[in-house]
Amino acid sequence: MSQTTLSNPDSSTLQDLTTGTPLAERRPPLSSASSTTREEMEDDAEKVAGIEDSEKTVKIDQPPPLVFPDGGMRAWLTVAGGFAANFCCYGVVTSFGAFQEHYRTDQLADTPLSTISWIGSFQLCLVLLVGCISGPAFDAGYLKTMIASGGALYVFCLMMTSISTKYYQFLLSQGLGVGIAMGLLFAPTMATVGHHFQKRRMMAFGIFSSGASLGGTVLPIAMRRLFVKVGFGWAVRILAFIVLLCVVVAFFCCSTRLPPRAGSRPVDFRVFRDIDYAFLIVGAGLCGLGLYAPVSFGVTFAVQHHVSTDLAFYSLSVLNACSVIGRIIPNIIAQKMGPLNVLTLACSFSGVMLFCWVETKTTAAIYVFMALFGIMSGAYVALLPASVSSLTKNINEIGLRLGMAFFSTSFCWLASAPIQGALIRTRGGYWACAGFSGGTVFLGVGFILAARHLASRRKGTPWV
């Protein structure tokens, strides 16, 4: 049996009794182990400190959450200014039926109805198309510049319209010129409302949109009376002074509260990477292609169905007056149900009513139809901006996204009235026009439903 030598107490000579291996070889040096452990602990401490510093840096770099006043003098003055701007933008656009009937029987009696309708179509197109410029300009901080330049161009073009006698002159001044001026005014004054409201945004947009309803109610009656009493020239000049007053109110009342967004592009198709936004815009464009046939041709339809000229003009005012209900109440409901849900319902009812339009052959039936259709079509106009805003993740891009929405849908608005007018002329009635309009609206509803489904899945709630 082997023995372990104990004479030397040094640990290097100590051996294991069973294997004979020196114990010093079996144990790692204490200094090496402690050195490795110390280095690992220092590395861990540096990593923890780095993580803490990065967390602090992230917290410092993150902007504070946006706070919306949702009221107050400045916010409500902005809504009032937007109301005045919309009075002279969409209020005049939706009154073009009064001008169209006057042109058909007076200055442009030898011009086909579908050709005259191009004047109103250019207005309707450009008020949206120019939004691709005025929307980003608003984001860049040029709100007042857009209002001032748009207002000056608007008044000048109306003055030129008052002395026009040829079709091309009306097309250039009232169609192109007024349309561009409206586009410079409309998108910025609407987008700035979104800067002041979040919880009450739907209601604020509803009040803004009701400015168009008031303009569309008052102006057809006023223009009809002025055409008879003072003549076409002075009637349009009086309208120019009304527009000037509205622009002055908008200039001094509207304000923005968020800092300008640098690097904004006039046209930025990257916004369509959001599929729900893309589906919404396609659906809105298709609805716009057919929705406003009664607005463009309602007066002519009434006159051709033996309604007196005065009552026919009043029917357009009834439509626009009732659209106040559609521009306010659905927005209030949308605060609970969601703007996309209410927009889908409003467009669906509008499509059904368009198929029924040609069966309204008496004065009472025409008035009832125009009143109900005004409510449904008014909801479309008011809920579209609210729907775009609800799908906008970055509030600083609201001007860009509204501008791109208007840019994309404007081409549908441009083609709508001429197509409808051509169908009325070639088919000898309104059935083809009503069928085309109702069909395109229902096709648009399908795309809006797709956008609603994607937004609901992304947000985790059906109330979108």
C-alpha positions as CSV (number, residue, x, y, z in Angstrom):
1,M,0.0,0.0,0.0
2,S,1.4,3.3,-1.0
3,Q,2.1,6.0,1.5
4,T,2.1,9.7,1.1
5,T,5.2,11.5,2.2
6,L,4.4,14.0,5.0
7,S,7.8,15.2,5.8
8,N,7.5,18.3,3.6
9,P,4.4,20.3,4.4
10,D,4.5,22.3,1.1
11,S,1.2,21.8,-0.8
12,S,3.1,21.1,-4.1
13,T,4.4,17.8,-2.6
14,L,1.1,16.6,-1.3
15,Q,-0.4,13.8,-3.3
16,D,-3.7,12.1,-3.5
17,L,-3.8,8.9,-1.5
18,T,-5.6,6.9,-4.2
19,T,-4.2,8.3,-7.5
20,G,-0.9,9.7,-6.4
21,T,-1.6,12.9,-8.4
22,P,-0.3,16.1,-6.8
23,L,-3.1,18.1,-5.3
24,A,-1.7,21.3,-6.8
25,E,-2.3,20.0,-10.3
26,R,-6.0,19.2,-9.5
27,R,-6.8,22.7,-8.3
28,P,-6.7,25.8,-10.6
29,P,-4.6,28.6,-9.2
30,L,-6.6,30.8,-6.9
31,S,-5.1,34.0,-8.4
32,S,-6.2,33.0,-12.0
33,A,-9.7,32.1,-11.0
34,S,-10.2,35.3,-9.0
35,S,-8.8,37.3,-11.9
36,T,-11.2,35.7,-14.4
37,T,-14.1,36.3,-12.2
38,R,-13.2,39.9,-11.6
39,E,-12.9,40.6,-15.3
40,E,-16.3,39.0,-16.0
41,M,-17.9,41.0,-13.2
42,E,-16.4,44.2,-14.6
43,D,-17.7,43.3,-18.1
44,D,-21.2,42.7,-16.8
45,A,-21.2,45.9,-14.9
46,E,-20.1,47.8,-18.0
47,K,-22.9,46.2,-20.0
48,V,-25.5,47.0,-17.4
49,A,-24.3,50.6,-17.2
50,G,-24.4,50.8,-21.0
51,I,-28.0,49.5,-21.1
52,E,-29.0,52.0,-18.5
53,D,-27.4,54.9,-20.4
54,S,-29.0,53.8,-23.6
55,E,-32.4,53.6,-21.9
56,K,-31.8,57.1,-20.6
57,T,-30.8,58.3,-24.1
58,V,-33.9,56.8,-25.6
59,K,-36.1,58.4,-23.0
60,I,-34.5,61.7,-23.6
61,D,-34.7,61.4,-27.4
62,Q,-38.4,60.5,-27.5
63,P,-40.6,63.5,-28.1
64,P,-43.2,64.1,-25.4
65,P,-46.7,62.9,-26.2
66,L,-48.9,65.3,-28.1
67,V,-51.6,67.0,-26.0
68,F,-54.7,68.4,-27.8
69,P,-56.7,71.2,-26.2
70,D,-60.0,69.9,-27.6
71,G,-61.5,73.3,-27.0
72,G,-60.6,76.8,-26.0
73,M,-60.8,80.1,-27.8
74,R,-58.0,79.4,-30.3
75,A,-59.4,76.0,-31.2
76,W,-63.0,77.1,-31.8
77,L,-61.9,80.2,-33.7
78,T,-60.0,77.8,-36.0
79,V,-63.2,75.9,-36.6
80,A,-65.1,79.1,-37.3
81,G,-62.4,80.1,-39.8
82,G,-62.6,76.7,-41.5
83,F,-66.4,77.0,-41.6
84,A,-66.1,80.3,-43.4
85,A,-63.5,78.9,-45.9
86,N,-65.7,75.9,-46.6
87,F,-68.7,78.1,-47.1
88,C,-66.9,79.6,-50.1
89,C,-65.3,76.4,-51.3
90,Y,-67.7,73.5,-51.3
91,G,-70.6,75.8,-50.7
92,V,-69.9,77.3,-54.2
93,V,-69.1,73.9,-55.7
94,T,-72.4,72.4,-54.6
95,S,-74.2,75.5,-56.0
96,F,-72.9,75.0,-59.5
97,G,-76.2,73.4,-60.5
98,A,-77.7,76.9,-60.3
99,F,-75.0,78.3,-62.7
100,Q,-75.3,75.3,-65.0
101,E,-79.1,75.7,-65.5
102,H,-78.6,79.5,-66.1
103,Y,-75.8,78.8,-68.7
104,R,-78.0,76.1,-70.4
105,T,-80.8,78.6,-70.9
106,D,-78.8,81.9,-71.4
107,Q,-75.1,82.5,-72.3
108,L,-74.3,78.9,-73.4
109,A,-77.7,77.9,-74.7
110,D,-76.1,76.3,-77.8
111,T,-73.6,74.3,-75.8
112,P,-74.4,70.6,-74.8
113,L,-75.1,70.0,-71.2
114,S,-72.2,67.5,-70.9
115,T,-69.8,70.2,-72.1
116,I,-71.1,72.9,-69.7
117,S,-70.7,70.4,-66.9
118,W,-66.9,70.5,-67.4
119,I,-66.8,73.9,-65.7
120,G,-68.2,72.4,-62.5
121,S,-66.1,69.3,-62.8
122,F,-62.9,71.3,-63.0
123,Q,-63.9,73.1,-59.8
124,L,-64.7,69.8,-58.1
125,C,-61.5,68.2,-59.3
126,L,-59.1,71.1,-58.6
127,V,-60.4,71.8,-55.1
128,L,-59.1,68.3,-54.3
129,L,-56.2,68.0,-56.8
130,V,-54.5,71.2,-55.6
131,G,-54.6,69.7,-52.1
132,C,-51.4,67.7,-53.0
133,I,-49.6,71.1,-53.0
134,S,-51.5,73.0,-50.3
135,G,-51.6,70.1,-47.9
136,P,-47.8,69.7,-47.7
137,A,-47.4,73.5,-47.7
138,F,-49.6,73.5,-44.6
139,D,-47.4,70.9,-43.0
140,A,-44.4,73.1,-43.7
141,G,-46.0,76.1,-41.9
142,Y,-47.5,78.1,-44.8
143,L,-51.1,78.2,-43.6
144,K,-51.6,82.0,-43.8
145,T,-49.8,82.1,-47.2
146,M,-52.2,79.5,-48.7
147,I,-55.2,81.3,-47.4
148,A,-54.1,84.8,-48.6
149,S,-53.0,83.6,-52.1
150,G,-56.0,81.4,-52.6
151,G,-58.4,84.1,-51.6
152,A,-56.8,86.7,-53.9
153,L,-56.9,84.3,-56.9
154,Y,-60.5,83.4,-56.0
155,V,-61.8,87.0,-56.0
156,F,-59.8,87.8,-59.2
157,C,-61.2,84.8,-61.1
158,L,-64.8,85.6,-60.1
159,M,-64.4,89.1,-61.4
160,M,-63.2,87.7,-64.7
161,T,-66.2,85.3,-64.8
162,S,-68.5,88.3,-64.4
163,I,-67.3,89.7,-67.8
164,S,-67.0,86.4,-69.6
165,T,-69.2,85.7,-72.7
166,K,-67.6,82.6,-74.4
167,Y,-67.4,79.0,-73.2
168,Y,-63.6,78.9,-73.0
169,Q,-63.7,82.1,-70.9
170,F,-66.0,80.5,-68.3
171,L,-64.0,77.3,-68.3
172,L,-60.7,79.2,-67.7
173,S,-62.0,81.7,-65.1
174,Q,-64.8,79.8,-63.2
175,G,-63.5,76.3,-63.9
176,L,-59.7,76.3,-63.7
177,G,-59.0,79.6,-61.8
178,V,-61.7,79.3,-59.1
179,G,-60.9,75.6,-58.8
180,I,-57.2,76.2,-58.1
181,A,-58.1,78.9,-55.6
182,M,-60.5,76.6,-53.8
183,G,-57.7,74.0,-53.6
184,L,-55.3,76.4,-52.0
185,L,-58.0,77.2,-49.3
186,F,-59.7,74.0,-48.6
187,A,-57.0,71.4,-47.5
188,P,-55.1,73.8,-45.2
189,T,-58.2,75.1,-43.4
190,M,-59.4,71.6,-42.9
191,A,-56.1,70.1,-41.8
192,T,-55.6,72.8,-39.2
193,V,-58.8,71.7,-37.4
194,G,-57.1,68.4,-36.7
195,H,-54.3,70.1,-34.9
196,H,-56.6,71.3,-32.2
197,F,-58.9,68.4,-31.6
198,Q,-58.6,64.7,-30.8
199,K,-61.6,63.5,-28.7
200,R,-63.9,66.1,-30.3
201,R,-62.3,65.8,-33.7
202,M,-65.4,64.2,-35.4
203,M,-67.6,67.0,-34.1
204,A,-65.1,69.7,-35.2
205,F,-64.9,68.2,-38.7
206,G,-68.7,68.1,-38.8
207,I,-69.0,71.8,-38.0
208,F,-66.3,72.6,-40.5
209,S,-68.2,70.6,-43.2
210,S,-71.5,72.3,-42.4
211,G,-70.1,75.5,-43.8
212,A,-70.5,73.9,-47.3
213,S,-74.1,73.0,-46.4
214,L,-74.9,76.6,-45.5
215,G,-73.2,77.9,-48.6
216,G,-75.0,75.4,-50.8
217,T,-78.3,76.3,-49.2
218,V,-78.1,80.1,-49.4
219,L,-76.2,80.6,-52.6
220,P,-78.5,78.9,-55.2
221,I,-81.4,80.9,-54.0
222,A,-79.4,84.1,-53.8
223,M,-77.8,83.6,-57.3
224,R,-81.2,82.8,-58.8
225,R,-82.7,86.1,-57.5
226,L,-79.6,88.1,-58.4
227,F,-79.6,86.8,-61.9
228,V,-83.1,88.2,-62.4
229,K,-82.7,91.5,-60.5
230,V,-79.2,92.7,-61.2
231,G,-78.0,90.5,-64.1
232,F,-75.3,87.9,-64.4
233,G,-72.3,90.2,-64.2
234,W,-73.2,91.9,-60.9
235,A,-74.6,88.7,-59.4
236,V,-71.1,87.1,-59.8
237,R,-69.4,90.3,-58.5
238,I,-71.6,90.2,-55.4
239,L,-70.5,86.6,-54.9
240,A,-66.9,87.7,-55.2
241,F,-67.4,90.2,-52.3
242,I,-69.0,87.4,-50.2
243,V,-66.0,85.2,-50.9
244,L,-63.6,88.0,-49.9
245,L,-65.4,88.4,-46.5
246,C,-65.1,84.6,-45.9
247,V,-61.4,84.6,-46.8
248,V,-60.7,87.5,-44.4
249,V,-62.5,85.6,-41.6
250,A,-60.5,82.4,-42.3
251,F,-57.2,84.3,-42.5
252,F,-57.6,85.9,-39.0
253,C,-59.3,83.0,-37.3
254,C,-57.4,79.9,-38.5
255,S,-54.2,79.0,-36.6
256,T,-51.9,76.0,-36.3
257,R,-50.2,74.8,-33.1
258,L,-47.8,72.0,-34.1
259,P,-44.3,72.8,-35.4
260,P,-43.7,72.7,-39.2
261,R,-42.7,69.3,-40.6
262,A,-39.5,69.6,-42.7
263,G,-39.0,67.6,-45.9
264,S,-42.6,67.3,-46.9
265,R,-43.2,66.3,-50.5
266,P,-46.1,67.6,-52.7
267,V,-46.8,64.1,-53.9
268,D,-45.7,61.2,-51.8
269,F,-47.0,57.8,-52.9
270,R,-45.3,56.1,-49.9
271,V,-48.5,56.8,-47.9
272,F,-50.1,54.0,-49.9
273,R,-47.9,51.5,-48.2
274,D,-50.6,51.5,-45.5
275,I,-53.0,49.1,-47.2
276,D,-56.0,50.2,-45.2
277,Y,-55.4,53.8,-46.3
278,A,-55.0,52.7,-49.9
279,F,-58.3,50.8,-49.9
280,L,-60.1,53.7,-48.3
281,I,-58.9,56.1,-51.0
282,V,-59.8,53.8,-53.9
283,G,-63.3,53.3,-52.3
284,A,-63.7,57.1,-51.8
285,G,-62.8,57.8,-55.4
286,L,-65.3,55.3,-56.8
287,C,-68.0,56.7,-54.5
288,G,-67.2,60.2,-55.7
289,L,-67.4,59.1,-59.3
290,G,-71.2,58.5,-58.9
291,L,-72.3,60.2,-55.8
292,Y,-73.0,63.7,-56.9
293,A,-75.2,63.2,-60.0
294,P,-78.3,64.7,-58.2
295,V,-76.1,67.7,-57.1
296,S,-74.9,68.3,-60.7
297,F,-78.1,67.6,-62.6
298,G,-80.8,67.8,-59.9
299,V,-82.0,71.2,-61.1
300,T,-82.1,70.2,-64.7
301,F,-83.9,66.9,-63.8
302,A,-86.5,68.8,-61.9
303,V,-87.1,71.3,-64.7
304,Q,-87.4,68.5,-67.3
305,H,-90.0,66.9,-65.0
306,H,-92.3,70.0,-65.2
307,V,-91.2,71.6,-61.9
308,S,-91.1,75.4,-62.1
309,T,-87.7,77.0,-62.4
310,D,-87.9,78.6,-59.0
311,L,-88.9,75.4,-57.2
312,A,-86.2,73.5,-59.2
313,F,-83.5,75.9,-57.8
314,Y,-85.0,75.6,-54.3
315,S,-84.7,71.8,-54.6
316,L,-80.9,72.1,-54.7
317,S,-81.0,74.4,-51.6
318,V,-83.1,71.7,-49.9
319,L,-80.5,69.1,-50.6
320,N,-77.7,71.3,-49.3
321,A,-79.7,72.4,-46.2
322,C,-80.4,68.8,-45.2
323,S,-76.7,67.9,-45.7
324,V,-76.1,69.9,-42.5
325,I,-77.7,67.0,-40.7
326,G,-75.4,64.6,-42.6
327,R,-72.3,66.6,-41.9
328,I,-72.8,66.9,-38.1
329,I,-74.8,64.1,-36.6
330,P,-72.9,61.2,-38.3
331,N,-69.7,62.7,-37.1
332,I,-71.0,62.7,-33.5
333,I,-72.1,59.1,-33.9
334,A,-68.7,58.3,-35.4
335,Q,-67.0,59.3,-32.1
336,K,-68.6,56.1,-30.7
337,M,-69.0,53.8,-33.7
338,G,-65.9,54.9,-35.7
339,P,-65.8,57.0,-38.9
340,L,-65.3,54.0,-41.2
341,N,-68.3,52.2,-39.9
342,V,-70.6,55.3,-40.4
343,L,-69.0,56.1,-43.8
344,T,-69.8,52.6,-45.0
345,L,-73.5,52.9,-43.9
346,A,-73.9,56.4,-45.4
347,C,-72.5,55.4,-48.8
348,S,-74.6,52.3,-48.9
349,F,-77.8,54.2,-48.4
350,S,-76.7,56.8,-51.0
351,G,-76.2,54.0,-53.5
352,V,-79.7,52.7,-52.9
353,M,-81.2,56.1,-53.3
354,L,-79.4,56.7,-56.6
355,F,-81.1,53.7,-58.1
356,C,-84.4,55.2,-57.0
357,W,-83.7,58.7,-58.3
358,V,-85.4,58.4,-61.7
359,E,-88.7,57.3,-60.0
360,T,-89.1,60.7,-58.3
361,K,-91.4,62.3,-60.9
362,T,-93.5,64.8,-58.9
363,T,-92.5,67.9,-57.1
364,A,-93.1,66.4,-53.6
365,A,-91.2,63.2,-54.5
366,I,-88.3,65.2,-55.8
367,Y,-88.1,67.4,-52.7
368,V,-88.3,64.3,-50.4
369,F,-85.6,62.6,-52.4
370,M,-83.3,65.7,-52.4
371,A,-83.7,66.1,-48.6
372,L,-82.8,62.4,-47.8
373,F,-80.0,62.3,-50.3
374,G,-78.6,65.5,-48.9
375,I,-78.3,63.8,-45.5
376,M,-76.5,60.8,-46.9
377,S,-74.2,62.6,-49.3
378,G,-73.3,65.1,-46.6
379,A,-72.1,62.3,-44.3
380,Y,-69.7,61.2,-47.1
381,V,-68.1,64.6,-47.3
382,A,-67.8,65.0,-43.6
383,L,-66.6,61.5,-42.7
384,L,-63.9,61.1,-45.4
385,P,-61.5,63.6,-43.7
386,A,-62.2,62.0,-40.3
387,S,-61.6,58.5,-41.7
388,V,-58.3,59.6,-43.2
389,S,-57.3,61.1,-39.9
390,S,-58.3,58.0,-38.0
391,L,-55.9,55.9,-40.2
392,T,-53.0,58.4,-39.8
393,K,-50.4,57.1,-37.3
394,N,-48.3,60.3,-37.3
395,I,-50.4,63.4,-36.7
396,N,-47.7,65.6,-38.4
397,E,-48.6,63.8,-41.7
398,I,-52.3,64.6,-41.6
399,G,-51.9,67.4,-44.1
400,L,-49.9,65.2,-46.5
401,R,-52.4,62.3,-46.2
402,L,-55.4,64.5,-46.7
403,G,-53.6,66.1,-49.7
404,M,-52.9,62.7,-51.2
405,A,-56.4,61.6,-50.6
406,F,-57.7,64.6,-52.5
407,F,-55.1,64.3,-55.2
408,S,-56.1,60.6,-55.8
409,T,-59.9,61.1,-55.8
410,S,-59.9,64.3,-57.7
411,F,-59.6,62.5,-61.1
412,C,-62.8,60.7,-60.3
413,W,-64.6,63.9,-59.5
414,L,-63.3,65.4,-62.8
415,A,-64.8,62.6,-64.9
416,S,-68.0,62.2,-63.0
417,A,-70.3,65.0,-64.3
418,P,-69.1,64.8,-68.0
419,I,-69.7,61.0,-68.0
420,Q,-73.1,61.5,-66.3
421,G,-74.0,64.3,-68.7
422,A,-73.0,62.2,-71.7
423,L,-75.2,59.3,-70.5
424,I,-78.2,61.6,-70.1
425,R,-77.7,63.0,-73.6
426,T,-77.0,59.8,-75.4
427,R,-79.6,57.7,-73.6
428,G,-82.3,60.3,-73.7
429,G,-83.1,60.0,-70.0
430,Y,-81.7,59.5,-66.5
431,W,-81.8,55.7,-66.1
432,A,-78.3,55.1,-67.5
433,C,-76.9,57.9,-65.3
434,A,-78.6,56.6,-62.2
435,G,-77.5,53.0,-62.8
436,F,-73.9,54.1,-63.5
437,S,-73.8,56.3,-60.4
438,G,-75.4,53.8,-58.0
439,G,-73.1,50.9,-59.3
440,T,-69.9,52.9,-58.8
441,V,-71.0,53.9,-55.3
442,F,-71.6,50.3,-54.3
443,L,-68.2,49.2,-55.8
444,G,-66.6,51.9,-53.7
445,V,-68.4,50.6,-50.6
446,G,-66.7,47.3,-51.2
447,F,-63.2,48.9,-51.0
448,I,-64.2,50.9,-47.9
449,L,-65.3,47.7,-46.2
450,A,-61.9,46.2,-47.0
451,A,-60.2,49.2,-45.4
452,R,-62.5,48.9,-42.4
453,H,-61.6,45.2,-42.0
454,L,-57.9,45.9,-42.0
455,A,-58.1,48.8,-39.7
456,S,-60.3,46.8,-37.3
457,R,-57.8,43.9,-37.2
458,R,-54.8,46.3,-36.7
459,K,-56.5,48.3,-33.9
460,G,-58.1,45.2,-32.3
461,T,-61.6,46.8,-32.2
462,P,-64.6,46.8,-34.5
463,W,-65.3,50.5,-33.8
464,V,-63.1,52.0,-36.4
